[in-house]
Amino acid sequence: MTATVYAVANQKGGVGKTTTTLNIAAAMTELGRAVLVVDLDPQACLTFSLGYDPDTAEPSLNDTVVGRASLAETIIQHGELDVAPANIDLAGAEVTLLSRTGREYLLRGELVDLLESYDAILVDCAPSLGVLTINGLTAADEVLIPVQCETLSHRGVAQLLETVGDVRRLTNRGLEVRGLIATMFDPRPRHTREVLRDLLARYELPLIGPPVRKSIRFAESPTSGASLVGGNSSVPGSSAYRAIAAELLDLPPDPEVLAAAGWSDEQRDEVLGIGGGAGS
């Protein structure tokens, strides 16, 4: 069986994209899967979050773009998972790619020889809709869209879905949008719940797993060089990522994990406004 490639994408910054990529990957590893994460963001937050200094990571994805190394040669075996690191030089790689024939297919071509080695590959896309993100979408089987439940989320999702439509027509006809992942979620304000319900209805997309509850622990975890999931954290957000990973792998939901994530039937109905539970 070949790996499923997931592009984790949203050009709106600050939605927890890197945190989502890392913790889903770590949760899949917990479930016995071989996982590779690809840092396709010049800010290299994923690389840093795994304990590596982006300034000294060599070779990096930039070397792949300019032809100095294959993607396979950049891979670092971390204690939790494998990572293809990035650094700030990747920002200049966008300019390099613009003059390159078949530029949208670079990552897809590099992943071909790795698909048999992994069960899942997660690509942390840059917070933009430039050529690097197009590479991630062209290489992917499915798109995961992290969203923070606030008014401006609509604009980010709409723009990304337009780009996904273009990619389907031009470079990757098989690309599917798996759904939305609600990040940094606070279920108490009515506005938060209303935005989530509206996003799901407006774009006719499913919610993947339970919402990831907001926690300062996610902001603190990069200093440890490991994911929060891998640190056996008991915060509800970690359990949410475990439930999300299981759903992506088409595994049956674990009631204990869902309960730890704060996603009992009653909580789900209240958050999504099912029946009479919308509340205020």
N, C-alpha and C positions, 0 to 999 in steps of 0.2 A: 504494500500500500504506500502511495506517495503522500507527502505532506500536504495538508491544507494550508494555503498561504492567506493570512489575514492582514489587510491594511487597516491600521488604526488611524483614522483621519478626521480632522476638523480644522479648517484654516483659521478658526477663531482660537486665539491663544488662551491659556489659563483654564482649560476645561478638564484638566487631569488626564491628558492623552498619554503622556509618558508613564504616569503612575498606573494607568489602566493597562498599558502594554506589559509593563514589568510584572504586575501582580497576577494578571491572567496567565502569563507564561509560567510564573512560579507555581500557580495553582495547578496548571496542567502537568508540571513536573511532579508535583505531589501525587498526581493520579497515575504516575508511571510512564508519562509520555516523554519522548525526546523532543526538546524544544530549542529553536534558534530564534533570537530576537535580532533584528536589523535596525541599527540606529541611522535613520535617513534624515536626521535633523542636524543642521550645522551647529546648533546650540549644544548638541551632544549631551543632553540631560540624561538620557538613558545610559550612556556610557559612564557618566559621572555617578549615577545612582547605583551602579554595580561596583563602585569602588575604584574605578580606573581614572587616571588623569588624562583627559582628552588631548592635552598638549603633548603628551609623550606616547600616546597610543600609536604604534607603528607595526606593520602597515595598517592603515585605516581605510574606510570606505572611499575616501578621497583618492587613495592610491588606485583603487579599482576603477574609478571614473576616468582617471588620466592614463590608465593602462599600465601602471607599474606593478600591480598585483591582482590576482584573481580574488573574488569575494571569499572563496574557501581559505585563501592564505591569510586573510585578515581575522579569521574567527579565533576568539579567545574562549577557553573553557573555564567558565566561572563555576563556583561550587553549586549553584542552583541550575544554571542553564548555559547555553552557548550564546555568545554575542559577537556580532560584527560591529566594531566600534566606529564612531565618527569623531571629527574635530572641526574646528572653525574653518579649516581649509576647504571643507565641503561647500561653503558658501560660494567660493570661487569656481567650484566644479559646475555650478549651474551655467556659468558663462561658457565653460569648456563644452558642455553638452549641447548648447544651442547651435554650435557649428558642426555637430557630429551627425552623420547619417544614421537613422534608426535610433535616435537618442532616447525615445520613449521606451525602448525595449532592452536597455542595458541591464537593469536589475533582473528582469525576467530571464534573460540569457544566462546571467551569472548563477541564478538559482537552479537552473535545470539539473546540474550535476549534484545538487544537494538534496533534491526532493526525496530520494530514496533513503537518506540518512536520518530524516526527522519525521516526527508525526505531525508537528505543527511549526509553522514559521510565522512570526508576528513582525510586521514592519511598522515601526514608529515613524509616521510621516511628519514632515515639517509643517509648521502652522502657516501654510501658504498654499496656493494652487499653482505653484511653479513646476518646472520640469522634473524636480526631484519627486514631488508628490505624484505627478503623472506617472513616473516610473513605478512608484509603489502601487498605484492603482492598476497599472498595466500588468504588473507581476502577480496580482492578487486573485484569489478565487472569491473572497468575500470581503466586504467593507464593514468595519465596526465603527460606529460614530458615537464617541463620548460627548455628552452634552451636560452643561450645567443648567439647571432649570431656572433661567431668568429670561426676560423679554428678548434680549439680543440673540438668544440661541436660535430663534427662527431664521434670522438672516444667515448665520453660519451654515445651518443645515440646508437651507434652500440653495445657497451657492455651491455647496459640495455636491448636492444631488444633480445640479446642472452639469457639473464637471464629470460626475460619474456617467451621466447620459452621453456626454461627448466621448468618453473613454470607451463605452460600450460600442458606439458607432465606429470608432476609428482604430482602436488598438486592442480591445479585449472584450469581445462579444459575450464571453461567459461570465463577466463580473456580476456579482450579486451583492445587494445591500442586505446584510444579515439583520441589522436593526440598530436601535439606539441603546446606549448604556448611560444611565443617569448617574452622574458623579457629583461629589460634594453635596449630597442631598440632605436637606433639613425638612422633614415632613410636617413641621409645625405650622409654618405660614400657609395660609390658603393660596397665596400667589404661587408658591413653589409647586403645589399639587396641580393647580390650574394650568400652569405652563407645561408640565409634563403631560397631562391629559391632552392638551391642545396639540403638542408636538406629535404625539402618537396618532391622533385623529387626522391632523392636517396632512401629514405626509404618508399616512397609512402604513406605518412601520411598526414592527413589534418592539416591545421592550425586552431586552435580553437580560434575564435574571432579575434579581431585586435591585432597587436603587442602592448605590454605594453611599452609606451615611458619612457625613462630614466628620473628620477627625484630625486633630493636630498631628497625630502620629504619622499620617502620610507625609506631611511636610517635613517631619523630623527624620524619616527613614533613610533618605539618601546619605546621611552622614554615617550610616552603618555599613554602606556598601552592599546592602542586600534588600530584598523586597520585604514588605511588611508581612506578607503571607509566609515567606520563608522563615521569618523570625517567630513563627507560631503566635502571632498576636491574636488576642481575643476580641479586638474591637470589631463591631458589626461590619465595618467595611471590608475587612479581610474575609469574613464569611461570605459577603456578597460576591467578592471576586471568585471565591471557590465555587459558588453556585453558578456564576456566569461561565466559568471554565467548563464545568460539567455539562451545562446546556450546549455550549459550542461543540463539545465532543459527543453530543447526543446521548449522554448518560442520564439515567432517571434521577429526578431531584431527590436530595437527601433532606428529609423533614427537619432533622436536627440542624443542618447547615442553614436552611432557610429561616428557622426560628432564631438562630444566633445572628442572622443578618437583619432581623427585625421585619420579617416578611411572612408572617402567619396569614391565613386566609382573611382574618379580620383586618390586619394592617394593610394588606394588598387592596382590599375593597375600599378601605378608608382613603388610601392615597390616590387610587384611580377613580374614586367616586362611583364605585359600583353599588347599585342598590341605594340605600339611604344613608351611606356612610361618608359622604363628602365632607361634612363637618365644616368648621370654620376655625 
